[in-house]
Amino acid sequence: MNKIVKIALGAAVILSLGATVASADAAKGQKLYSKKLKKACGMNGAKFAAKHTQDEWTAIEESGKMADEIKSICPKVKAKALKSKYLKDYYDFAHDFASDSGNVPSC
């Protein structure tokens, strides 16, 4: 019985850590924006995220057009800054600081 409890707790810990690591993060998206997009966009993060409302950013993300939208807002952005591994973080950043969110990023 004791062995089963240890295995169950171990599995729960592993699953919770895996879910946390795999999730995107608005703070990470903000850092990525500052590092990879800010210069190419020619605007700060607040202006970039305010291009759309939260619902509009969600619709863009759900339709799989996040990279296309970033490219239309920032035509000078390089393809390597739009890798698929960054897109979820960019979305979280843009969604959290959208024009109707009331939040203002520090970048």
MMTF fields as JSON, N, C-alpha, C and O atoms, coordinates in Angstrom:
{
  "mmtfVersion": "1.0.0",
  "mmtfProducer": "UNKNOWN",
  "numBonds": 427,
  "numAtoms": 428,
  "numGroups": 107,
  "numChains": 1,
  "numModels": 1,
  "chainsPerModel": [1],
  "groupsPerChain": [107],
  "chainIdList": ["A"],
  "bondAtomList": [4, 2, 8, 6, 12, 10, 16, 14, 20, 18, 24, 22, 28, 26, 32, 30, 36, 34, 40, 38, 44, 42, 48, 46, 52, 50, 56, 54, 60, 58, 64, 62, 68, 66, 72, 70, 76, 74, 80, 78, 84, 82, 88, 86, 92, 90, 96, 94, 100, 98, 104, 102, 108, 106, 112, 110, 116, 114, 120, 118, 124, 122, 128, 126, 132, 130, 136, 134, 140, 138, 144, 142, 148, 146, 152, 150, 156, 154, 160, 158, 164, 162, 168, 166, 172, 170, 176, 174, 180, 178, 184, 182, 188, 186, 192, 190, 196, 194, 200, 198, 204, 202, 208, 206, 212, 210, 216, 214, 220, 218, 224, 222, 228, 226, 232, 230, 236, 234, 240, 238, 244, 242, 248, 246, 252, 250, 256, 254, 260, 258, 264, 262, 268, 266, 272, 270, 276, 274, 280, 278, 284, 282, 288, 286, 292, 290, 296, 294, 300, 298, 304, 302, 308, 306, 312, 310, 316, 314, 320, 318, 324, 322, 328, 326, 332, 330, 336, 334, 340, 338, 344, 342, 348, 346, 352, 350, 356, 354, 360, 358, 364, 362, 368, 366, 372, 370, 376, 374, 380, 378, 384, 382, 388, 386, 392, 390, 396, 394, 400, 398, 404, 402, 408, 406, 412, 410, 416, 414, 420, 418, 424, 422],
  "bondOrderList": [1, 1, 1, 1, 1, 1, 1, 1, 1, 1, 1, 1, 1, 1, 1, 1, 1, 1, 1, 1, 1, 1, 1, 1, 1, 1, 1, 1, 1, 1, 1, 1, 1, 1, 1, 1, 1, 1, 1, 1, 1, 1, 1, 1, 1, 1, 1, 1, 1, 1, 1, 1, 1, 1, 1, 1, 1, 1, 1, 1, 1, 1, 1, 1, 1, 1, 1, 1, 1, 1, 1, 1, 1, 1, 1, 1, 1, 1, 1, 1, 1, 1, 1, 1, 1, 1, 1, 1, 1, 1, 1, 1, 1, 1, 1, 1, 1, 1, 1, 1, 1, 1, 1, 1, 1, 1],
  "groupList": [{"groupName": "MET", "atomNameList": ["N", "CA", "C", "O"], "elementList": ["N", "C", "C", "O"], "formalChargeList": [0, 0, 0, 0], "bondAtomList": [1, 0, 2, 1, 3, 2], "bondOrderList": [1, 1, 2], "singleLetterCode": "M", "chemCompType": "L-PEPTIDE LINKING"}, {"groupName": "ASN", "atomNameList": ["N", "CA", "C", "O"], "elementList": ["N", "C", "C", "O"], "formalChargeList": [0, 0, 0, 0], "bondAtomList": [1, 0, 2, 1, 3, 2], "bondOrderList": [1, 1, 2], "singleLetterCode": "N", "chemCompType": "L-PEPTIDE LINKING"}, {"groupName": "LYS", "atomNameList": ["N", "CA", "C", "O"], "elementList": ["N", "C", "C", "O"], "formalChargeList": [0, 0, 0, 0], "bondAtomList": [1, 0, 2, 1, 3, 2], "bondOrderList": [1, 1, 2], "singleLetterCode": "K", "chemCompType": "L-PEPTIDE LINKING"}, {"groupName": "ILE", "atomNameList": ["N", "CA", "C", "O"], "elementList": ["N", "C", "C", "O"], "formalChargeList": [0, 0, 0, 0], "bondAtomList": [1, 0, 2, 1, 3, 2], "bondOrderList": [1, 1, 2], "singleLetterCode": "I", "chemCompType": "L-PEPTIDE LINKING"}, {"groupName": "VAL", "atomNameList": ["N", "CA", "C", "O"], "elementList": ["N", "C", "C", "O"], "formalChargeList": [0, 0, 0, 0], "bondAtomList": [1, 0, 2, 1, 3, 2], "bondOrderList": [1, 1, 2], "singleLetterCode": "V", "chemCompType": "L-PEPTIDE LINKING"}, {"groupName": "ALA", "atomNameList": ["N", "CA", "C", "O"], "elementList": ["N", "C", "C", "O"], "formalChargeList": [0, 0, 0, 0], "bondAtomList": [1, 0, 2, 1, 3, 2], "bondOrderList": [1, 1, 2], "singleLetterCode": "A", "chemCompType": "L-PEPTIDE LINKING"}, {"groupName": "LEU", "atomNameList": ["N", "CA", "C", "O"], "elementList": ["N", "C", "C", "O"], "formalChargeList": [0, 0, 0, 0], "bondAtomList": [1, 0, 2, 1, 3, 2], "bondOrderList": [1, 1, 2], "singleLetterCode": "L", "chemCompType": "L-PEPTIDE LINKING"}, {"groupName": "GLY", "atomNameList": ["N", "CA", "C", "O"], "elementList": ["N", "C", "C", "O"], "formalChargeList": [0, 0, 0, 0], "bondAtomList": [1, 0, 2, 1, 3, 2], "bondOrderList": [1, 1, 2], "singleLetterCode": "G", "chemCompType": "PEPTIDE LINKING"}, {"groupName": "SER", "atomNameList": ["N", "CA", "C", "O"], "elementList": ["N", "C", "C", "O"], "formalChargeList": [0, 0, 0, 0], "bondAtomList": [1, 0, 2, 1, 3, 2], "bondOrderList": [1, 1, 2], "singleLetterCode": "S", "chemCompType": "L-PEPTIDE LINKING"}, {"groupName": "THR", "atomNameList": ["N", "CA", "C", "O"], "elementList": ["N", "C", "C", "O"], "formalChargeList": [0, 0, 0, 0], "bondAtomList": [1, 0, 2, 1, 3, 2], "bondOrderList": [1, 1, 2], "singleLetterCode": "T", "chemCompType": "L-PEPTIDE LINKING"}, {"groupName": "ASP", "atomNameList": ["N", "CA", "C", "O"], "elementList": ["N", "C", "C", "O"], "formalChargeList": [0, 0, 0, 0], "bondAtomList": [1, 0, 2, 1, 3, 2], "bondOrderList": [1, 1, 2], "singleLetterCode": "D", "chemCompType": "L-PEPTIDE LINKING"}, {"groupName": "GLN", "atomNameList": ["N", "CA", "C", "O"], "elementList": ["N", "C", "C", "O"], "formalChargeList": [0, 0, 0, 0], "bondAtomList": [1, 0, 2, 1, 3, 2], "bondOrderList": [1, 1, 2], "singleLetterCode": "Q", "chemCompType": "L-PEPTIDE LINKING"}, {"groupName": "TYR", "atomNameList": ["N", "CA", "C", "O"], "elementList": ["N", "C", "C", "O"], "formalChargeList": [0, 0, 0, 0], "bondAtomList": [1, 0, 2, 1, 3, 2], "bondOrderList": [1, 1, 2], "singleLetterCode": "Y", "chemCompType": "L-PEPTIDE LINKING"}, {"groupName": "CYS", "atomNameList": ["N", "CA", "C", "O"], "elementList": ["N", "C", "C", "O"], "formalChargeList": [0, 0, 0, 0], "bondAtomList": [1, 0, 2, 1, 3, 2], "bondOrderList": [1, 1, 2], "singleLetterCode": "C", "chemCompType": "L-PEPTIDE LINKING"}, {"groupName": "PHE", "atomNameList": ["N", "CA", "C", "O"], "elementList": ["N", "C", "C", "O"], "formalChargeList": [0, 0, 0, 0], "bondAtomList": [1, 0, 2, 1, 3, 2], "bondOrderList": [1, 1, 2], "singleLetterCode": "F", "chemCompType": "L-PEPTIDE LINKING"}, {"groupName": "HIS", "atomNameList": ["N", "CA", "C", "O"], "elementList": ["N", "C", "C", "O"], "formalChargeList": [0, 0, 0, 0], "bondAtomList": [1, 0, 2, 1, 3, 2], "bondOrderList": [1, 1, 2], "singleLetterCode": "H", "chemCompType": "L-PEPTIDE LINKING"}, {"groupName": "GLU", "atomNameList": ["N", "CA", "C", "O"], "elementList": ["N", "C", "C", "O"], "formalChargeList": [0, 0, 0, 0], "bondAtomList": [1, 0, 2, 1, 3, 2], "bondOrderList": [1, 1, 2], "singleLetterCode": "E", "chemCompType": "L-PEPTIDE LINKING"}, {"groupName": "TRP", "atomNameList": ["N", "CA", "C", "O"], "elementList": ["N", "C", "C", "O"], "formalChargeList": [0, 0, 0, 0], "bondAtomList": [1, 0, 2, 1, 3, 2], "bondOrderList": [1, 1, 2], "singleLetterCode": "W", "chemCompType": "L-PEPTIDE LINKING"}, {"groupName": "PRO", "atomNameList": ["N", "CA", "C", "O"], "elementList": ["N", "C", "C", "O"], "formalChargeList": [0, 0, 0, 0], "bondAtomList": [1, 0, 2, 1, 3, 2], "bondOrderList": [1, 1, 2], "singleLetterCode": "P", "chemCompType": "L-PEPTIDE LINKING"}],
  "groupTypeList": [0, 1, 2, 3, 4, 2, 3, 5, 6, 7, 5, 5, 4, 3, 6, 8, 6, 7, 5, 9, 4, 5, 8, 5, 10, 5, 5, 2, 7, 11, 2, 6, 12, 8, 2, 2, 6, 2, 2, 5, 13, 7, 0, 1, 7, 5, 2, 14, 5, 5, 2, 15, 9, 11, 10, 16, 17, 9, 5, 3, 16, 16, 8, 7, 2, 0, 5, 10, 16, 3, 2, 8, 3, 13, 18, 2, 4, 2, 5, 2, 5, 6, 2, 8, 2, 12, 6, 2, 10, 12, 12, 10, 14, 5, 15, 10, 14, 5, 8, 10, 8, 7, 1, 4, 18, 8, 13],
  "groupIdList": [1, 2, 3, 4, 5, 6, 7, 8, 9, 10, 11, 12, 13, 14, 15, 16, 17, 18, 19, 20, 21, 22, 23, 24, 25, 26, 27, 28, 29, 30, 31, 32, 33, 34, 35, 36, 37, 38, 39, 40, 41, 42, 43, 44, 45, 46, 47, 48, 49, 50, 51, 52, 53, 54, 55, 56, 57, 58, 59, 60, 61, 62, 63, 64, 65, 66, 67, 68, 69, 70, 71, 72, 73, 74, 75, 76, 77, 78, 79, 80, 81, 82, 83, 84, 85, 86, 87, 88, 89, 90, 91, 92, 93, 94, 95, 96, 97, 98, 99, 100, 101, 102, 103, 104, 105, 106, 107],
  "secStructList": [7, 2, 2, 2, 2, 2, 2, 2, 2, 2, 2, 2, 2, 2, 2, 2, 2, 2, 2, 2, 2, 2, 1, 7, 7, 2, 2, 2, 2, 2, 2, 2, 0, 0, 0, 0, 0, 2, 2, 2, 2, 6, 1, 7, 2, 2, 2, 2, 2, 6, 6, 1, 7, 2, 2, 2, 2, 2, 2, 2, 2, 2, 6, 6, 7, 2, 2, 2, 2, 2, 2, 2, 2, 7, 6, 6, 7, 7, 4, 4, 4, 4, 7, 2, 2, 2, 2, 2, 2, 2, 2, 2, 2, 2, 2, 2, 6, 7, 6, 6, 6, 7, 7, 7, 7, 7, 7],
  "xCoordList": [0.828, 0.0, 0.871, 0.593, 1.904, 2.793, 3.498, 3.72, 3.848, 4.529, 3.608, 4.058, 2.348, 1.37, 1.187, 1.097, 1.133, 0.98, 2.198, 2.047, 3.38, 4.597, 4.616, 5.0, 4.209, 4.17, 3.146, 3.416, 1.986, 0.936, 1.385, 1.166, 2.002, 2.493, 3.606, 3.65, 4.494, 5.571, 5.03, 5.507, 4.037, 3.421, 2.728, 2.801, 2.065, 1.393, 2.394, 2.138, 3.512, 4.541, 5.107, 5.273, 5.4, 5.959, 4.972, 5.363, 3.708, 2.704, 2.523, 2.371, 2.537, 2.363, 3.56, 3.382, 4.757, 5.941, 5.96, 6.325, 5.574, 5.535, 4.54, 4.823, 3.397, 2.385, 2.856, 2.565, 3.56, 4.042, 5.115, 5.097, 6.029, 7.123, 6.611, 7.146, 5.594, 5.096, 4.211, 3.954, 3.742, 2.832, 3.584, 4.748, 2.896, 3.492, 3.329, 2.617, 4.009, 4.057, 4.127, 4.925, 3.292, 3.285, 4.597, 5.065, 5.194, 6.47, 7.564, 8.402, 7.547, 8.519, 8.256, 9.193, 6.993, 6.637, 7.099, 7.529, 7.009, 7.476, 8.987, 9.476, 9.717, 11.172, 11.516, 12.414, 10.8, 11.035, 10.723, 11.457, 9.631, 9.29, 10.425, 10.871, 10.887, 11.968, 13.229, 13.924, 13.523, 14.759, 14.668, 15.613, 13.547, 13.483, 12.619, 12.835, 11.643, 10.717, 10.762, 10.453, 11.13, 11.003, 11.713, 11.134, 12.935, 13.705, 13.079, 12.944, 12.702, 12.106, 10.742, 10.367, 10.005, 8.674, 8.747, 7.877, 9.763, 9.889, 8.884, 8.556, 8.395, 7.453, 7.644, 8.184, 7.197, 7.312, 6.229, 5.331, 6.331, 5.396, 3.965, 3.03, 3.788, 2.435, 1.705, 0.538, 2.391, 1.77, 1.502, 0.465, 2.44, 2.263, 1.036, 0.163, 0.963, -0.144, -1.473, -2.513, -1.455, -2.694, -3.244, -4.277, -2.59, -3.098, -4.419, -5.188, -4.687, -5.92, -6.463, -5.752, -7.723, -8.33, -7.974, -7.411, -8.309, -8.035, -8.774, -8.21, -10.016, -10.785, -10.173, -10.145, -9.692, -9.061, -7.766, -7.508, -6.943, -5.72, -6.059, -5.369, -7.106, -7.513, -7.934, -7.566, -8.694, -9.135, -7.94, -7.904, -6.972, -5.77, -5.005, -4.568, -4.844, -4.12, -4.846, -4.225, -6.155, -6.929, -6.949, -7.054, -6.85, -6.847, -5.452, -5.286, -4.451, -3.092, -2.399, -1.458, -2.85, -2.319, -1.442, -1.228, -0.932, -0.148, 1.102, 1.394, 1.833, 3.05, 2.718, 3.439, 1.63, 1.217, 0.848, 1.181, 0.163, -0.253, 0.954, 1.028, 1.895, 3.116, 3.851, 4.353, 3.916, 4.586, 3.869, 4.524, 2.54, 1.82, 2.005, 2.047, 2.117, 2.348, 3.795, 4.079, 4.698, 6.146, 6.753, 7.316, 6.653, 7.131, 8.635, 9.087, 9.413, 10.866, 11.333, 12.528, 10.411, 10.798, 11.375, 10.899, 12.403, 13.055, 12.322, 11.699, 12.397, 11.697, 12.146, 11.336, 13.425, 13.905, 13.285, 13.282, 12.764, 12.089, 10.66, 10.008, 10.177, 8.807, 8.748, 7.818, 9.731, 9.719, 8.472, 7.983, 7.973, 6.734, 6.849, 5.852, 8.058, 8.214, 8.026, 7.795, 8.12, 7.933, 6.493, 6.091, 5.723, 4.421, 3.441, 2.705, 3.417, 2.502, 2.863, 1.976, 4.153, 4.576, 4.233, 3.796, 4.428, 4.03, 2.529, 2.085, 1.758, 0.306, -0.056, -0.859, 0.526, 0.216, 0.559, -0.186, 1.684, 2.08, 1.059, 0.565, 0.748, -0.174, -1.566, -2.22, -2.016, -3.342, -3.405, -4.375, -2.392, -2.392, -2.285, -2.718, -1.714, -1.533, -2.292, -1.904, -3.372, -4.181, -4.83, -4.808, -5.399, -5.94, -7.058, -7.259, -7.781, -8.881, -8.55, -9.448, -7.274, -6.904, -6.695, -6.899, -6.291, -5.981, -4.586, -4.188, -3.837, -2.458, -1.476, -1.741, -0.345, 0.685, 2.012, 2.465, 2.648, 3.929, 5.061, 4.91, 6.162, 7.293, 8.337, 9.456, 7.988, 8.988, 8.599, 9.323],
  "yCoordList": [-1.194, 0.0, 1.255, 2.2, 1.271, 2.412, 2.671, 3.819, 1.586, 1.7, 2.325, 3.127, 1.968, 2.509, 4.01, 4.773, 4.435, 5.858, 6.644, 7.736, 6.107, 6.782, 6.911, 7.952, 5.875, 5.911, 6.939, 7.704, 6.961, 7.91, 9.35, 10.216, 9.609, 10.959, 11.363, 12.504, 10.442, 10.723, 11.065, 11.996, 10.314, 10.576, 11.934, 12.658, 12.282, 13.577, 14.729, 15.733, 14.587, 15.626, 15.772, 16.89, 14.667, 14.704, 15.343, 16.163, 14.976, 15.55, 17.048, 17.81, 17.467, 18.893, 19.708, 20.82, 19.187, 19.893, 19.948, 20.968, 18.875, 18.842, 19.827, 20.47, 19.964, 20.908, 22.344, 23.199, 22.621, 23.968, 24.37, 25.493, 23.493, 23.792, 23.975, 24.797, 23.232, 23.267, 24.472, 24.77, 25.165, 26.275, 27.533, 27.726, 28.379, 29.643, 30.669, 30.444, 31.8, 32.767, 34.171, 34.431, 35.076, 36.455, 37.163, 37.971, 36.877, 37.507, 37.057, 37.855, 35.779, 35.279, 35.913, 36.265, 36.054, 36.707, 38.154, 38.647, 38.829, 40.211, 40.278, 41.149, 39.366, 39.326, 39.004, 39.611, 38.05, 37.696, 38.871, 39.128, 39.584, 40.749, 41.767, 42.267, 42.068, 43.054, 42.624, 43.452, 41.344, 40.83, 40.628, 40.943, 40.108, 39.659, 40.52, 40.522, 41.254, 41.974, 43.489, 44.189, 44.006, 45.437, 46.303, 47.265, 45.973, 46.767, 46.688, 47.704, 45.495, 45.313, 45.984, 46.48, 45.998, 46.607, 48.134, 48.828, 48.645, 50.086, 50.683, 51.866, 49.864, 50.347, 49.555, 48.448, 50.133, 49.403, 48.33, 48.269, 47.493, 46.386, 46.817, 46.132, 47.962, 48.453, 48.78, 48.428, 49.449, 49.794, 48.55, 48.444, 47.609, 46.36, 45.605, 45.247, 45.36, 44.58, 45.295, 44.648, 46.627, 47.402, 47.444, 48.07, 46.806, 46.758, 46.005, 46.209, 45.127, 44.34, 44.212, 44.445, 43.842, 43.527, 42.085, 41.342, 41.708, 40.337, 39.327, 38.294, 39.611, 38.693, 38.572, 37.487, 39.677, 39.636, 38.824, 38.037, 39.012, 38.217, 36.736, 35.89, 36.418, 35.017, 34.425, 33.297, 35.176, 34.694, 34.476, 33.503, 35.375, 35.24, 33.983, 33.223, 33.766, 32.585, 31.294, 30.341, 31.27, 30.055, 29.712, 28.543, 30.725, 30.471, 30.117, 29.801, 30.173, 29.822, 30.907, 30.624, 32.137, 33.24, 34.196, 35.335, 33.746, 34.636, 35.137, 36.333, 34.268, 34.68, 35.662, 36.639, 35.404, 36.296, 37.675, 38.689, 37.713, 38.991, 39.789, 41.002, 39.101, 39.791, 40.347, 41.47, 39.576, 40.009, 41.216, 42.105, 41.258, 42.403, 43.663, 44.771, 43.496, 44.641, 45.105, 46.302, 44.15, 44.425, 43.81, 42.717, 44.478, 43.874, 43.603, 42.788, 44.264, 44.071, 42.896, 42.603, 42.225, 41.132, 39.968, 39.646, 39.351, 38.225, 36.929, 36.802, 35.985, 34.707, 33.945, 33.258, 34.055, 33.31, 33.815, 33.094, 35.037, 35.566, 35.04, 35.214, 34.408, 33.904, 32.381, 31.77, 31.777, 30.324, 29.905, 30.642, 28.741, 28.268, 28.146, 28.276, 27.899, 27.771, 29.108, 29.119, 30.223, 31.54, 32.04, 32.894, 31.534, 32.107, 32.085, 33.052, 31.014, 30.943, 32.001, 32.593, 32.236, 33.269, 34.66, 35.518, 34.892, 36.171, 36.386, 37.481, 35.326, 35.43, 35.779, 36.683, 35.076, 35.358, 36.798, 37.462, 37.271, 38.661, 39.623, 40.524, 39.431, 40.333, 40.283, 41.316, 39.103, 38.953, 39.641, 40.34, 39.454, 40.041, 41.561, 42.222, 42.123, 43.568, 44.184, 45.235, 43.533, 44.021, 45.369, 45.817, 45.996, 47.342, 47.408, 48.453, 46.326, 46.355, 45.684, 45.449, 45.368, 44.647, 45.569, 45.156, 46.807, 47.723, 47.538, 48.25, 46.588, 46.338, 47.038, 47.185, 47.469, 48.125, 47.418, 47.339, 46.895, 46.216, 47.221, 48.418, 46.724, 47.597, 47.62, 48.085, 47.127, 47.147, 48.12, 48.266],
  "zCoordList": [0.0, 0.0, 0.0, -0.739, 0.81, 0.905, -0.425, -0.81, -1.123, -2.405, -3.461, -4.279, -3.445, -4.395, -4.17, -5.132, -2.921, -2.598, -3.091, -3.639, -2.903, -3.363, -4.887, -5.421, -5.57, -7.03, -7.503, -8.429, -6.88, -7.259, -7.018, -7.865, -5.886, -5.596, -6.552, -7.013, -6.847, -7.797, -9.176, -9.824, -9.618, -10.92, -10.93, -11.923, -9.845, -9.753, -9.83, -10.496, -9.161, -9.194, -10.6, -11.088, -11.244, -12.6, -13.575, -14.406, -13.478, -14.371, -14.135, -15.089, -12.89, -12.614, -13.094, -13.592, -12.958, -13.444, -14.965, -15.548, -15.592, -17.045, -17.61, -18.62, -16.995, -17.462, -17.27, -18.107, -16.21, -15.938, -16.938, -17.441, -17.231, -18.15, -19.564, -20.308, -19.953, -21.321, -21.603, -22.77, -20.6, -20.826, -21.245, -20.896, -21.996, -22.417, -21.302, -20.324, -21.474, -20.397, -20.987, -21.888, -20.479, -20.963, -20.651, -21.453, -19.503, -19.153, -20.119, -20.537, -20.466, -21.44, -22.806, -23.523, -23.156, -24.415, -24.461, -25.504, -23.326, -23.255, -23.471, -24.19, -22.853, -23.045, -24.498, -25.08, -25.073, -26.472, -27.394, -28.349, -27.107, -27.925, -27.87, -28.903, -26.664, -26.508, -27.238, -27.827, -27.2, -27.777, -29.291, -30.013, -29.771, -31.157, -32.082, -33.294, -31.528, -32.396, -32.271, -33.235, -31.131, -30.858, -31.897, -32.402, -32.211, -33.169, -34.561, -35.241, -34.978, -36.301, -36.404, -37.466, -35.301, -35.306, -35.221, -35.748, -34.573, -34.423, -33.454, -33.54, -32.534, -31.523, -30.248, -30.261, -29.152, -27.888, -27.808, -28.647, -26.792, -26.636, -26.407, -26.821, -25.741, -25.471, -26.774, -26.943, -27.684, -28.968, -29.799, -30.453, -29.771, -30.52, -30.019, -30.81, -28.717, -28.159, -28.316, -28.43, -28.323, -28.434, -29.858, -30.098, -30.781, -32.16, -32.251, -33.19, -31.268, -31.269, -29.845, -28.867, -29.758, -28.463, -28.088, -28.892, -26.862, -26.427, -27.298, -27.66, -27.634, -28.483, -29.878, -30.458, -30.403, -31.719, -31.688, -32.598, -30.636, -30.516, -30.382, -30.951, -29.642, -29.486, -30.829, -31.156, -31.596, -32.907, -33.836, -34.59, -33.781, -34.609, -34.221, -35.086, -32.928, -32.443, -32.823, -33.294, -32.617, -32.894, -34.384, -34.756, -35.224, -36.665, -37.187, -38.365, -36.3, -36.702, -37.507, -38.248, -37.372, -38.169, -37.362, -37.778, -36.212, -35.356, -36.072, -36.026, -36.72, -37.433, -38.553, -38.76, -39.272, -40.363, -39.831, -40.444, -38.697, -38.12, -37.629, -37.829, -36.988, -36.543, -37.759, -37.723, -38.818, -40.043, -40.66, -41.205, -40.582, -41.152, -40.303, -40.838, -38.978, -38.095, -38.205, -38.184, -38.323, -38.351, -39.611, -39.542, -40.754, -42.003, -42.043, -42.848, -41.2, -41.213, -40.357, -40.312, -39.682, -38.781, -39.584, -40.673, -39.024, -39.684, -39.367, -38.313, -40.266, -40.123, -38.878, -38.254, -38.504, -37.34, -36.031, -35.034, -36.026, -34.838, -34.737, -33.707, -35.784, -35.815, -35.755, -36.281, -35.12, -34.966, -34.199, -33.342, -34.506, -33.884, -32.367, -31.657, -31.87, -30.422, -29.698, -28.489, -30.404, -29.799, -29.892, -29.102, -30.824, -31.141, -29.966, -29.768, -29.192, -28.054, -27.006, -26.391, -26.804, -25.858, -26.378, -25.611, -27.68, -28.269, -28.085, -27.739, -28.321, -28.144, -26.708, -26.476, -25.742, -24.338, -23.978, -23.257, -24.481, -24.246, -24.856, -24.176, -26.126, -26.817, -26.196, -26.052, -25.834, -25.228, -23.868, -23.576, -23.04, -21.695, -21.715, -20.771, -22.775, -22.852, -24.024, -24.533, -24.453, -25.566, -25.231, -24.085, -26.243, -26.074, -25.039, -24.421, -24.841, -23.87, -22.547, -21.738, -22.307, -21.094, -19.89, -18.749, -20.141, -19.043, -18.482, -17.56, -19.027, -18.589, -19.513, -20.706, -18.971, -19.763, -19.515, -18.373, -20.585, -20.413, -20.161, -20.404, -19.685, -19.379, -20.492, -20.276, -21.673, -22.756, -23.845, -24.83]
}
